[in-house]
Each structure stands twice: as C-alpha cells, then as structure tokens.
Amino acid sequence: MDRRTLLRATVAGAGGIALPFTAWSAAYASPAQNATGPYGALRAADANGIQLPSGFTSQVVARSRQTVPGTSYRWHDAPDGGAVIPNGNGWIYVSNSEVSSSSGGGASRLVFNSSGQVTGASRILSGTNQNCAGGKTPWNTWLSCEEISLGRVWETYPLGGSAVVRPAMGRFKHEAAAADPVRQVIYLTEDETDGKFYRYIPAAWGNLSAGTLQVFRAGTATSGSFTWADVPDPDGSPTQTRYQVSGAKAFNGGEGCHYADNKVWFTTKGDNRVWQVNLSAGTYELAYDDNLVSPGTAPLTGVDNVTGTPSGDLYVAEDGGNMEICLINPASATVSVFLRITGQGASEITGPAFTPAGNRLYFSSQRGTSGASSGGITYCVTGPFR
C-alpha cells in the first residue's frame, strides 16, 4: 500500500467520516491537500498558450537569442532562477542562464518603469557555469548559484556594480538561496540526491565576504526538531560539504527556497516535496508531498522553484509535470493549480517572482516550444493577486 492509499484508508477509517482538515492537520501534521484555488478554474489557453483564471492576462517580455523589445540586448539562453529588485522608479527582473560559461552562462536583467514597460536590459554576470537558481538579499543584490560540483555563489548587483564570488558560502552543487533578516542568515539548498540544507551566517550582515557555513542536522523522519552544525571545510575539498558532518539530514534534490514570517520553505524534486522549517519553534515538517494528497490526483509534480506573496501564499513551479505553477496556502494547508503552460512539454517553469506591489508575476519557460535552451521565453502575468 503506497502512502496516498494509506492516508485515504486511515481517513476513511475514522468513523467513516473524513476529519476536517484543521483537526487532521493538528493531529498528524498532514501536508497540503487538494482544494479549489482562490481564483477559480483555469480558462482556455490564451494567445501565449497559457491557461489562467478569470481576470488574469499574460504577456511575453523576452525570448532567448532575440533582442528584448525596446533595447539592443539579446536575451540569454535557458532562463532559470529569478527575482524582482525595486529600483525606485520601477523594478528590475533578474534571471539566471543555466548553460555553460562557453555558451554564455551567468545572469541578466530586465529594467521596467512604474508602468511595467521595459526600459533596459543588460548582462550582470558572465563566465560562470549552469547558474540555476539563487536568491535576493535585503540590500537588493542577487545571489546567483552555480549548479555544478564545487559550484560557487556569486553576488551580483542589478542596481549597478561588478559581480563578486562568495566562496565562504560553500562550494557544492548550489541551487537556491533565501535571506532571513531576523536571524541575519542565508539559507541554501543543494541539488544532489543526498543533498543537504545549509545556512550561512555572515560575519557582518550585509557583507557576505566572510562568515560561517552550517548544515541542518535532524533524524530520518519527515518531521521533528533540528539543530545546526558548522561545516569544517566550506571549500568542499577534499571532502564534499555534504559528507563532513555526521547526522546532517539528507534531502532528495534540493531546489527552490523561500523565507517569510519566521519560516523557511524549500523544495526537493527527487520526491516531489515542499518542506517547512519553523525557525521560531525549532521544528520541521512537510508542507506538501505528492504521495499524501487526497482526494484525487496530486496537482503538483516536478516540484522546483518557489516564491511567496505578502498574503502568505506559496507559488511553486513545475520542472516538467503538467507545466503548472501551483499555489499552496500554508494557512489552510491546501494546494491548487494557478496556471498551466500548454504545448511546451519538453520545458520547465523557472524563476517565479512578484513585483513589490504584488500585482505582477514574472517567470520563464526555460526551453519554450522548441525544447532547446535557445528557445527560452520569459513571461509576465498581471491580475488581481490577493
């Protein structure tokens, strides 16, 4: 009996009536379950091939190897992790390029005015390899992470300035980063089948040049308490960082990472899970597991990049799956589909990020309709986000 069947059998056996989710969640810390989304059903695909709820519209803002409209800059291949940086007069969307240095790896930016029109585009990082995800800092820099063995974190300056490598943040197969201004640390995921979850404690907040790398220690269960332990050799040589500390908890393919309200969420693609770490309580648990969804079929597979809104909703992008961005409401422990890209089954959705006002969502289809890195498409969805 698989876990989804076991969950359904257990619920059905509780006096023949399923417990209300609040009771089930309190008693068993059950991950998010299927529910109707806050925006209703998806409409037919629009001219860009995107299915959206009523009231939402999409537009294409950039295409790989094509000049960004209104600029002279050619958008990079394989757009991946991204973030929005406010710049006073509007905002900047930064995006990684998940290709090798010889193919133009690094990161670029799109500059928007307060009306959402592109006013500029340029390169902010070059000569790096397989920059997958990353994270925004409270001082408005973008941490671009290399997803290779002994990969590095590069701090880039979308508002102006030259990128700087941050070796003290560890050399491993980096994926995403999330800043915690309360504890003044940066959380980091590792894309290995036995990858670890880390935090970096800068010697001075706002300066990532020196600090301490620590790894998450916990048992083998999907919930419980945890501690942090120093990684002796962050350079990952001769022993890789994930093997240096006994008791470090393994996670199957760390991907996206998001911090909000004394909690940090991160995703693992190998088992289609979203993890929640309650930093105030010192506990962790599953926020989503595709094998524990009931009733019906799990809407979210190929779990990858994640971002959040001021209202507390999490938006999780799929690497493959049905090419959807799904919405998890941690407050109600529910999951639903927000949008679906059609006709791009050989791609993945990357880089979801909201504008400061919360009314625009940027993201990319890394390989678009062609299925090749040269076919990437970056979109903007506008609408009545709550």
N, C-alpha and C positions, 0 to 999 in steps of 0.2 A: 504494500500500500504506500503510494507516494504521499508527500506532506500535504498537498492540496486535498487529496481524498481523505486523509486523516483529519484535517481541520474540519471538513464538511461533516464527516461522520461524528466527530466529537460534538459539534454544534447541534446536529440533528438529534443526538442522544440526550441533550439537556432538557428532558421532559417533553421532547417532541417539538419544542419551540426554540428557535434561534434566540440567543441572548441579544438584547440591544447592544449596539457596538460599544457604547460607553462602558457597559458592565463587562463585556468581553475584554475590552482593552485594559480596563483597570485590573482585571483578574489575571490576564495572561500576556499582557503587553503585545497584543496581536498587531502585526503590520497593517498598513493601509489596505482597505477593501474597496471593491468596485462601487461606484456611485455615479449618478448623473452629475455632470460638471456644472459649475455655476453659470456658464454661458449658454447652455443648451446644446442641441445637436449640431453636428457639422453640416454645412451646406455643400452643394456640388462644387467641384473644383473651379477656381477662378481662372482667369487668363494665364496666370503663372503656374497653374497646376496645383494650387494649394487649397485644401478644404479648411474652411474657417467657420466659427459660429457667426450668427447674425450680428451685424454691427461692426465687424472687423474687416479690414482690407489689407492687401499685400502689395508690395512693390519690389522690383529688383533694383538694388543700388550699385552693384558691381558684379562683374564677371571676370573670371581668371583669363589672363592674357588679352583682355580688352581694356581700352582706355576708359577710366572712370569718367562718366559724363560730367562735363564742366571742368575737367582737369586735363593734364597731359600725362598722368601717371597710369601705367598698366597694372591692373590688379594681379596679385600673386596667385600662384597655383595652390591647390589643396588648402583653402582657408579652414582653420581649425578654431582653437580656443579664442575667446574674445571677451571684451569688456567695454563699458562706456565710461569715459572720463569727462567730467564737466570742465569747460574752459572759459566760463564767464559769459561768453556771447552765444553759447550753444553747447555742443558736446563733440567729443571725438569717439569714434568706434575703432578700437584696436583689434587686430586679427593676426593670429599666427599663420605660418605657412609650413605645413607638415611634409616637407621634402628635404632632400639633402642640400648641403651648402653649395654643391656644384650646380644644383638646379634652382637656386635662388631661395634657399631656406632662410627663415628669420621671421620678421613681423612687419606689418604695415599699418597705416592709419587712414581713416576717412574723417574729414572735418565737416561738421554740419553747423549751419546757423540756427537761430532760435526757431525758425520755421521748418526745420528738418531738411533743408536743401543742402546738397554737397557743395562746399566752397573750396575744398582742397583735398589732396591725397598724397601720401609720400611714404617712403621706407623709414622705419625706425630701428631696424635690426637686420644685419646681414652676416653671412658667413657662418651660420650655425646650422645644426642638423636636426631634422624631424621635430621641430617645435610644435608640440601638440597642444597642451592646454597651458594654464598659468593662473594668474590672479591679480586683481587690482589692489593697490595699497591705499591706506587713508591719506597719504601725501601725493596721491594721483600719479603714481608710476605704475607700470605694467610689468609683472614678473613673467617672463617668457621662458617656458621649461622645455628642455631637450629630452625627448623620449627615446634615449639610447642608453646602452650600458655606459656607466660613468658620465651620464648626461649632467649638464650644469643648469643653473638658474641664472638668467640674465635679467638685470633690472633695466628697463627701457624708460624713456622719458617722452611720452607723447606730447607734452606741452613744450618740449624743447630741451635738447641736451643729448649727449652721446651715451649709448648703452654701456653698462658695466657688468662684468661677470661677478657672481657672488658665490665663490667656492665654499665658504663656510656653511652654506645651506645644504651641503652634501652633494656627492657625486653618485648618482644612481639613475635608474630609469624613471625620471621625473614625469609626472602628469600634471596635476593641478595644485593650486595654492589658494589659501584663504586667510585673510588677515583678521586677527582678533584684537581690537583696540583696547578691550578691557584688561586682558592679561598681557597685552603687548607681545604677542607671538604670531608666527605664521605657520599654519598647518599645511602639510604636504602629503600628497598621495604618490604611490609607486606602482607603475603598471607592470607587475610581474605576477605570475600565478601564485606565488607565495610572498607577494609584496607586503610592505609594512606601511603603517601610518605614522607620520612624524610631526614634530613641531620644532620650529626654530625660534630660539629666544635671542634676539639681538642684544648686544651689549648696551646699546642705546636705541630706544625706539625712534624710528625714522631713519636709522643708519644701519644697513644690512651688511656692512663690510666685515663685521666680527660678531661672534655670538656662539651659542651652544645648540647643537642638534640633538634632539631627544627622540626616542621611539616609544610607541604605545605598547604597554605590557598588560596582558589580560589572559584569561583562560581560553579554552576552545569553544565555549558556548556562544550563542548569539546574543546574549545579554549578560550584564553583570557589572562589576566595578573594574576600575583600571588604575594604573599608575604610569608615570613616565620615567624613562631611564636614559642617561647620557649615552650617545653613540661615541665610542672611543676614538675612531678614526673616520671622520666625515668624508675624507677623500676616497673612501671605498677601496683602498689598496693597501696590502694585498688581499684583505678580506672584505667582501662586499658588505655594505652597511646593514643589509637585512639579516646578516648572519652573525653580527658582532655581539648582540645582547640576547642572553637566554631568557626565555619567557616572552619575547616580543610576539605579539599576535599577528598571524598571517592573514592576509586578505587577498581574495582571488581577483587580481586585476584591478587595482585602484584607478579610478577615473576622476570625475568631477568632484569639486569641493566648494562648500558654501557656508559662511558663518553668519549668524544672526541671533540676537536675543539670548546670549549665553549658551548657545548650542552650535555645534558644527555638524553638518551633514556631508557625507561623501558616498560615492557610488562604487560598486565593484561589478565589472562587466562579466566576469567569469561565472558568476552565479546570479546575475540579474537582481542585485540587492541595492537598497539605499540604507545606509547606516546613520543613526542619530547618536551623537555623543552629547550628553547633558553635562556641561562643564561645571555648573554650579553643584550638581549632585554627585559628580564623580562616577557616573554610570553610562553605559552604552546599551543600545538595543537596535533592533531592526525597525526602520520606518517603512520599508517595502521589501517584499520578497515575492517574485512571480510565482513561486510554488505554494504560496499561502494566501492566494487571492480567492475570494468567494463573494457572491456567486458568479458563475460564468468563467470566461477566459480572461487571463491576465492581460490588461491593456498595454502594459509597459514591458518590452523586452529589448535586448541590446542596450541596456542601461549605460548612459555615458555622461555627457556634460550636464551640469546642474546650475541653476541660478535661482534667485528668490525675489520677492516683491515686498514692499513695506507692509502689506497686509498679512504677510507670513506664508503666502503660497510658495511652493517649490515648483519650478518648471524643469523637467528632466527630458533631455533629448535622447533619441534613439540612434545607435550605430547599427543601421540595418532595421531589423524588426519590420514594422509597417511604416517606417519613416514618419514617426509621430513625435510631437512634443507633448508630454503628458503632464498633468497638473496634480500634485499631491498637496492636500490640505492637512498639515500636521495636527491642527486643532481638532478636526473631525475624523482624522485618520481615514481619509478617503482618497481614491485615485480615479482620474478620468482623463480622456483624450481632449487636448486643447486644439491641436491642428494636425493635419496629415498632408505630406507632400506626395503627389501621385506621379507615376511614370519615371521614378528615379530609384528603382530597387537596388541598383549597384552603388549607391552612395551612402552617406551617413549625415545626420544633422549635427552641426557643431556650433560652438560659440554663442549660445543664447545670452543676451544681456539687455537690460532695460535702461531707458533714459532716466535721468533724475526725476522727472515728473511722473514716470511710471506709465506713460500712455503709448510708448513705442517699444517694440521688442525686435532686436536685431539678432540674426542667426545666419548660418550658411548651410548649404548643401555642398559637402566637400568635393564631390565628383559630378554633381549635376546629372543631366540626362545622358552624358557620354560614358560615365563610369570611369573616367580618367581624371588624374589630378589637374589636367589643363581645363577641365570642364566645370570648375567650382562656381557657385552662384551665391552671392550674399544678398539677403532679403531684409526688409523691414515690414513688420506688421503693426498697424495702428488700430486702436479701438478702445472701447470702454473697459479697460482693465480695472478691476476693483482694488 
